[in-house]
Amino acid sequence: MSDNNIEVIETNGPEETYALGEKMGRACRPGQVYTLIGDLGVGKTVFTQGLAAGLGIREPVNSPTFTILQVYEEGRLPFYHFDVYRIGDVSEMDEIGYEDCFYGQGVSLIEWANLVPEILPEHYIRITIEKDLQKGFDYRRISVEER
């Protein structure tokens, strides 16, 4: 990471976004929390599928938009995939036991984490994915920031 703890990666297709996620998944350590911010259709699910593959998860990974949390236990670490886009109130996160995920031995990834800032741990890795259509339809600017 650079001096300001933000690394910017540019990808030019879903396969490159997936590969970045996979690389980060291979480096995951127990208890890591990632937040994933980006508009609809920007590639959050593709990145997440790569991260899961890097953890050794082979089953299909899709956004748990209606269930809020999907748990994958077949990889080298448990993977807790949250999608809080449709959450009505942050208390719903208490009901599903988010603290056990965030502070356990697995890896948590929270899509739309900007909607629940009050429950994020003190330290996490914030990933922001942005499009820039002037640079091409498949271009993505991915910022990785240690917080």
C-alpha positions as CSV (number, residue, x, y, z in Angstrom):
1,M,0.0,0.0,0.0
2,S,1.1,3.6,-0.5
3,D,1.9,6.1,2.2
4,N,-1.8,7.1,2.6
5,N,-2.9,3.4,2.9
6,I,-4.8,3.6,-0.4
7,E,-3.9,1.4,-3.3
8,V,-5.6,2.0,-6.7
9,I,-5.9,-0.8,-9.2
10,E,-7.4,-0.4,-12.6
11,T,-9.0,-3.3,-14.3
12,N,-10.3,-3.6,-17.9
13,G,-12.7,-6.5,-17.7
14,P,-14.6,-8.8,-15.3
15,E,-11.8,-11.4,-15.5
16,E,-9.3,-8.8,-14.2
17,T,-11.6,-7.8,-11.4
18,Y,-12.2,-11.5,-10.5
19,A,-8.4,-12.1,-10.5
20,L,-7.8,-9.2,-8.1
21,G,-10.4,-10.6,-5.7
22,E,-8.8,-14.0,-6.0
23,K,-5.4,-12.6,-5.2
24,M,-6.8,-10.9,-2.2
25,G,-8.6,-14.0,-1.1
26,R,-5.4,-16.0,-1.1
27,A,-3.9,-13.4,1.2
28,C,-6.9,-13.3,3.7
29,R,-6.2,-13.9,7.3
30,P,-8.7,-15.0,10.0
31,G,-10.8,-12.1,11.4
32,Q,-10.4,-9.8,8.3
33,V,-13.3,-7.6,7.4
34,Y,-13.7,-6.1,4.0
35,T,-16.3,-3.5,3.0
36,L,-17.3,-3.3,-0.6
37,I,-18.7,0.0,-1.9
38,G,-19.9,0.6,-5.5
39,D,-23.0,1.3,-7.6
40,L,-25.3,-1.4,-8.9
41,G,-23.7,-3.2,-11.8
42,V,-20.1,-2.1,-11.0
43,G,-18.7,-5.6,-10.4
44,K,-19.0,-6.2,-6.7
45,T,-20.3,-9.7,-7.2
46,V,-17.5,-10.5,-9.6
47,F,-14.9,-9.3,-7.1
48,T,-16.6,-11.3,-4.3
49,Q,-16.6,-14.4,-6.4
50,G,-12.8,-14.0,-7.0
51,L,-12.2,-13.5,-3.3
52,A,-14.2,-16.6,-2.5
53,A,-12.2,-18.6,-5.1
54,G,-9.0,-17.3,-3.4
55,L,-10.3,-18.8,-0.2
56,G,-10.8,-22.1,-1.9
57,I,-14.6,-21.9,-2.1
58,R,-15.8,-23.8,-5.2
59,E,-19.6,-23.5,-4.8
60,P,-21.4,-20.7,-6.6
61,V,-21.2,-17.3,-4.9
62,N,-24.0,-14.8,-5.4
63,S,-25.1,-11.7,-3.6
64,P,-27.3,-12.5,-0.6
65,T,-29.5,-9.5,-1.3
66,F,-32.7,-11.0,0.2
67,T,-31.1,-13.0,3.0
68,I,-28.5,-10.4,4.1
69,L,-25.9,-13.1,4.9
70,Q,-24.6,-16.1,3.1
71,V,-22.1,-18.4,4.9
72,Y,-19.5,-20.5,3.0
73,E,-17.5,-23.0,5.1
74,E,-15.8,-25.2,2.6
75,G,-12.7,-22.9,2.0
76,R,-9.6,-22.6,4.1
77,L,-11.4,-20.0,6.2
78,P,-15.1,-19.5,6.8
79,F,-16.5,-16.7,4.5
80,Y,-19.3,-14.5,5.6
81,H,-20.8,-12.6,2.7
82,F,-23.2,-9.8,3.7
83,D,-25.3,-7.7,1.4
84,V,-27.0,-4.9,3.4
85,Y,-28.6,-3.1,0.5
86,R,-32.1,-4.0,1.6
87,I,-31.6,-3.7,5.3
88,G,-34.3,-1.7,7.0
89,D,-32.6,-1.0,10.3
90,V,-29.1,-1.8,11.6
91,S,-30.7,-3.8,14.4
92,E,-31.3,-6.5,11.7
93,M,-27.5,-7.0,11.8
94,D,-27.7,-7.9,15.5
95,E,-30.5,-10.4,14.8
96,I,-28.2,-12.3,12.3
97,G,-25.3,-12.3,14.7
98,Y,-22.9,-10.1,12.7
99,E,-20.4,-9.8,15.6
100,D,-19.8,-13.5,15.6
101,C,-18.7,-13.1,11.9
102,F,-16.8,-9.9,12.2
103,Y,-14.8,-11.0,15.3
104,G,-14.5,-14.7,14.6
105,Q,-12.0,-16.7,12.7
106,G,-13.5,-16.2,9.3
107,V,-13.4,-13.5,6.6
108,S,-16.3,-11.1,6.3
109,L,-17.2,-9.1,3.3
110,I,-20.0,-6.5,3.5
111,E,-21.5,-5.1,0.3
112,W,-23.1,-1.7,0.7
113,A,-21.2,-1.2,4.0
114,N,-21.7,2.5,3.8
115,L,-25.3,1.9,4.9
116,V,-24.2,0.5,8.3
117,P,-21.1,2.5,9.3
118,E,-22.0,2.3,13.0
119,I,-21.3,-1.4,13.3
120,L,-18.0,-1.6,11.4
121,P,-15.0,-2.7,13.4
122,E,-12.2,-0.4,14.2
123,H,-10.0,-1.9,11.5
124,Y,-11.2,-3.1,8.2
125,I,-10.2,-2.9,4.5
126,R,-12.5,-0.7,2.4
127,I,-12.8,-1.6,-1.3
128,T,-14.4,0.9,-3.6
129,I,-15.2,0.0,-7.2
130,E,-16.0,2.8,-9.7
131,K,-16.8,2.9,-13.4
132,D,-15.4,5.5,-15.8
133,L,-17.2,5.1,-19.1
134,Q,-14.8,7.6,-20.8
135,K,-12.1,4.9,-20.2
136,G,-14.3,2.1,-21.6
137,F,-17.4,0.1,-20.7
138,D,-15.4,-2.6,-18.8
139,Y,-12.9,-0.2,-17.1
140,R,-13.0,-0.2,-13.2
141,R,-11.1,1.9,-10.7
142,I,-10.7,-0.2,-7.5
143,S,-9.5,1.6,-4.4
144,V,-8.2,-0.6,-1.5
145,E,-7.9,1.3,1.7
146,E,-6.8,0.0,5.1
147,R,-8.8,1.7,7.8
